[in-house]
Amino acid sequence: YEVTAAAGFKVAHIYGAMDQSTREERLQKFRRKQYKFLIVTDLAARGIDIPLLQNVIHYDFPGSMKLFIHRSGRTARAGQRGTSFGFL
């Protein structure tokens, strides 16, 4: 399931229980910039590789500081700059 937001952005989501091939397909499309936003469950903190991710937005904080740092660390890799945001 993918959506085009009212502002015209293509958006998709992935989650842990999703079929692996669908997850990979959406991730590849995001890497190729076919999606502007990718909404991901805590799966993102457990090893998906998205090079040059500029922003991470935390809607729900993980239960440990280690997971928070790992999830936020998806930004600013390989000497790049990135920002981690959190909704409170």
Disulfide bonds with the S-S distance in Angstrom:
none
